[in-house]
C-alpha cells in the first residue's frame, strides 16, 4: 500500500453557483492533490448541506467551495446538486445550544447547535478527549449554552470566533479517550452526538468489526514469489482474529466472510448501521521497492491513534521463522487516507501485515502458523488498548 504523493496539474475556472450535497457521505477535500487513495480529506458532510461553489477544475471533476473569506476546499462534482436559482445564505448567526443525553439513542450524548442553514463544517478529534468543530459561513450570536444533567460524557463546551465566518466549537470530554462521535443535521440544527462507550475494560460484551481487505475481483497485491493473493490472506487472518476475539467474549462481525467484492461505500454504510465499538481492517502491504518490509498500523484521527499503537506493539513481538528474530517494523502512520480510517463514529485502525513484494515477508505471509500468530497479536493489541483506557 506504499505509494508516492503527486501534485494535481489542473486549473480552476471561476463560477458563482450554489449547490447541495447529495448524500450523507459527501467527501470534502483540502485541495486537488492526490495519491492512489485519493485527495486529503477534510470532512465527510451530511446530505443537503449548502455549498458556495466558486470554481470548477479543468477536469470537470471537482467544484471549488468557499468556506470562509480565506479558506476554500473541493468537492466531487458528482456529489453535488447545483441549483442555479438558489442564493448562498450570508450574514448568518449561530443560535443557542443544548447539551444533553439523547433520549432517542441509547448510550449517546449530544450537542444541538442551531444554525440559519445546513452549513458546511469540519471536525477534529484531538488527544486527551478534546474535540473541535468549525462552523463555516456564520458569526457567533450564541448567548447561552444549556447543559442538562442527562449528559454524561461531555464535560465542557465553549466557542470562539476563530476568523470571519468561522466559529470554532470546543468540546472537552469527561475522559481522555473517545468512543467516537457523529455529525448530522435535523432541519437546520446540527447535532454532534458523542458515544458513551462500554463501562468495562475487557472484550466481554463488545462488538468488534473486522474488515478483511479486498475480495472477489478486487484481489489486492500479489506475492512476487508464490503468487499468493492479498484477498485470500486477509480473509484467513480475519477469520483467525474472529476466533481469538470471540473466545475472549467479544461479538465479532466480519465485513466479508467469503471471497466477495464489497465496495468501500457498502462497507462504510454497513458499519454505520452496525455501529461497532471498534473496527480493525486487515491488509498486507506491497511496494515497488522489494527491499522494503515490516508490519505497520495506520490511523487518521489522532484521538484514535492509541488503538493503532497498541496493535503495532503486539505485532512487533511476534517471532518470525528465524531463531530469535521478531517482526520488522515499517511504522505507525498517521493522517492516513484509507476509507476505513475516515469514520469518526468508532475507534478504528488499519493493520498492514508484512510486504507481499518482499521475499522474506512473503514467506511469513504464506506460512499458516505465522498468520495465526499475527492474528493473535492483533487481538492482544485490542486487549492492550482496552486495558489502558481511563476509567469511565
WOMOGI-V5493 format. One record per residue. N is the residue number from 0. RES is the residue in one letter. PSI is psi in whole degrees, 0 to 359 (* if undefined). D_FIRST is the distance of its C-alpha to the first C-alpha in whole Angstrom. Layout:
# WOMOGI-V5493
N&RES&PSI&D_FIRST, N&RES&PSI&D_FIRST
This chain:
# WOMOGI-V5493
0&X&2&0, 1&X&133&4, 2&X&162&6, 3&X&145&10, 4&X&157&12, 5&X&155&15, 6&X&137&19, 7&X&129&20, 8&X&89&23, 9&X&161&26, 10&X&164&29, 11&X&126&30, 12&X&131&34, 13&X&141&36, 14&X&171&37, 15&X&81&39, 16&X&165&38, 17&X&140&37, 18&X&167&35, 19&X&137&34, 20&X&143&30, 21&X&326&30, 22&X&172&28, 23&X&6&28, 24&X&39&24, 25&X&120&24, 26&X&138&21, 27&X&123&23, 28&X&149&21, 29&X&318&22, 30&X&196&22, 31&X&359&21, 32&X&153&18, 33&X&165&15, 34&X&197&11, 35&X&347&9, 36&X&359&9, 37&X&181&13, 38&X&165&15, 39&X&119&16, 40&X&130&18, 41&X&317&21, 42&X&161&23, 43&X&116&23, 44&X&152&27, 45&X&173&29, 46&X&157&31, 47&X&24&34, 48&X&133&33, 49&X&136&35, 50&X&140&33, 51&X&102&35, 52&X&108&34, 53&X&1&34, 54&X&158&32, 55&X&128&31, 56&X&162&28, 57&X&339&29, 58&X&346&26, 59&X&11&28, 60&X&341&25, 61&X&137&25, 62&X&141&28, 63&X&135&29, 64&X&126&30, 65&X&116&33, 66&X&322&32, 67&X&171&35, 68&X&328&37, 69&X&21&34, 70&X&127&31, 71&X&165&29, 72&X&184&26, 73&X&148&25, 74&X&141&25, 75&X&141&24, 76&X&327&27, 77&X&355&27, 78&X&3&26, 79&X&140&30, 80&X&103&33, 81&X&148&36, 82&X&102&39, 83&X&342&42, 84&X&347&44, 85&X&155&43, 86&X&139&43, 87&X&133&41, 88&X&127&42, 89&X&160&43, 90&X&22&45, 91&X&150&44, 92&X&144&45, 93&X&149&43, 94&X&200&45, 95&X&157&46, 96&X&159&43, 97&X&133&44, 98&X&123&42, 99&X&169&42, 100&X&143&41, 101&X&111&40, 102&X&345&43, 103&X&350&41, 104&X&126&38, 105&X&136&38, 106&X&30&36, 107&X&136&36, 108&X&157&37, 109&X&155&37, 110&X&123&38, 111&X&115&40, 112&X&113&39, 113&X&126&42, 114&X&162&41, 115&X&343&43, 116&X&174&40, 117&X&83&37, 118&X&157&35, 119&X&162&31, 120&X&169&30, 121&X&127&27, 122&X&156&27, 123&X&134&25, 124&X&112&25, 125&X&171&26, 126&X&165&27, 127&X&31&30, 128&X&32&30, 129&X&129&31, 130&X&135&30, 131&X&149&30, 132&X&115&31, 133&X&128&32, 134&X&126&34, 135&X&144&34, 136&X&17&38, 137&X&161&40, 138&X&143&43, 139&X&129&43, 140&X&30&47, 141&X&114&46, 142&X&351&49, 143&X&150&48, 144&X&108&45, 145&X&125&47, 146&X&117&45, 147&X&153&46, 148&X&349&47, 149&X&344&45, 150&X&136&42, 151&X&331&40, 152&X&344&37, 153&X&110&37, 154&X&311&39, 155&X&149&40, 156&X&130&39, 157&X&176&40, 158&X&167&39, 159&X&150&40, 160&X&96&40, 161&X&324&37, 162&X&177&38, 163&X&126&40, 164&X&23&39, 165&X&113&36, 166&X&126&37, 167&X&124&35, 168&X&131&35, 169&X&133&35, 170&X&120&35, 171&X&119&35, 172&X&163&34, 173&X&335&37, 174&X&168&34, 175&X&351&31, 176&X&148&29, 177&X&138&28, 178&X&10&27, 179&X&164&26, 180&X&164&28, 181&X&158&28, 182&X&130&30, 183&X&155&32, 184&X&145&35, 185&X&110&38, 186&X&237&40, 187&X&16&40, 188&X&124&40, 189&X&124&36, 190&X&121&35, 191&X&111&33, 192&X&126&33, 193&X&129&32, 194&X&139&31, 195&X&327&34, 196&X&167&32, 197&X&160&33, 198&X&334&36, 199&X&173&35, 200&X&35&33, 201&X&175&32, 202&X&342&30, 203&X&122&33, 204&X&351&33, 205&X&151&30, 206&X&115&28, 207&X&125&24, 208&X&134&21, 209&X&120&19, 210&X&116&16, 211&X&110&15, 212&X&150&12, 213&X&206&12, 214&X&148&16, 215&X&228&18, 216&X&343&18, 217&X&88&14, 218&X&342&13, 219&X&204&9, 220&X&164&8, 221&X&137&12, 222&X&135&13, 223&X&336&15, 224&X&314&18, 225&X&342&19, 226&X&9&17, 227&X&147&16, 228&X&141&14, 229&X&318&11, 230&X&325&13, 231&X&319&16, 232&X&324&15, 233&X&320&14, 234&X&319&17, 235&X&314&19, 236&X&320&18, 237&X&321&18, 238&X&322&22, 239&X&318&22, 240&X&320&21, 241&X&315&24, 242&X&318&27, 243&X&310&26, 244&X&324&26, 245&X&319&29, 246&X&333&31, 247&X&4&31, 248&X&0&32, 249&X&155&29, 250&X&120&29, 251&X&132&26, 252&X&124&24, 253&X&141&22, 254&X&333&20, 255&X&143&20, 256&X&5&22, 257&X&178&22, 258&X&77&20, 259&X&140&20, 260&X&107&18, 261&X&127&19, 262&X&159&17, 263&X&321&16, 264&X&318&19, 265&X&322&21, 266&X&316&19, 267&X&316&20, 268&X&321&23, 269&X&321&24, 270&X&331&23, 271&X&328&25, 272&X&317&28, 273&X&319&27, 274&X&67&27, 275&X&165&25, 276&X&328&26, 277&X&165&23, 278&X&140&19, 279&X&126&16, 280&X&131&13, 281&X&126&12, 282&X&171&9, 283&X&146&8, 284&X&169&5, 285&X&152&5, 286&X&154&7, 287&X&341&10, 288&X&106&12, 289&X&348&13, 290&X&341&14, 291&X&135&12, 292&X&174&12, 293&X&168&12, 294&X&156&12, 295&X&159&11, 296&X&157&12, 297&X&147&11, 298&X&160&14, 299&X&309&15, 300&X&124&19, 301&X&335&21, 302&X&340&23, 303&X&2&21, 304&X&321&19, 305&X&327&22, 306&X&314&20, 307&X&324&17, 308&X&317&19, 309&X&320&21, 310&X&317&18, 311&X&320&17, 312&X&316&20, 313&X&324&21, 314&X&324&18, 315&X&351&19, 316&X&353&22, 317&X&131&21, 318&X&141&23, 319&X&189&22, 320&X&354&24, 321&X&141&25, 322&X&122&28, 323&X&351&28, 324&X&140&24, 325&X&168&22, 326&X&129&18, 327&X&155&17, 328&X&131&15, 329&X&324&12, 330&X&174&13, 331&X&116&14, 332&X&126&12, 333&X&166&14, 334&X&41&15, 335&X&141&11, 336&X&43&11, 337&X&144&10, 338&X&327&13, 339&X&0&14, 340&X&348&14, 341&X&324&17, 342&X&142&20, 343&X&355&22, 344&X&341&24, 345&X&146&23, 346&X&139&21, 347&X&155&18, 348&X&141&15, 349&X&129&11, 350&X&122&11, 351&X&111&8, 352&X&186&10, 353&X&170&11, 354&X&123&9, 355&X&344&10, 356&X&353&10, 357&X&127&13, 358&X&317&16, 359&X&317&17, 360&X&321&14, 361&X&324&15, 362&X&319&18, 363&X&315&18, 364&X&323&15, 365&X&352&18, 366&X&115&21, 367&X&324&22, 368&X&322&24, 369&X&321&20, 370&X&322&19, 371&X&319&22, 372&X&320&22, 373&X&319&18, 374&X&316&20, 375&X&324&23, 376&X&318&21, 377&X&317&19, 378&X&318&22, 379&X&326&24, 380&X&320&22, 381&X&317&23, 382&X&321&26, 383&X&315&26, 384&X&315&25, 385&X&318&28, 386&X&330&30, 387&X&357&30, 388&X&146&30, 389&X&156&33, 390&X&142&36, 391&X&*&37
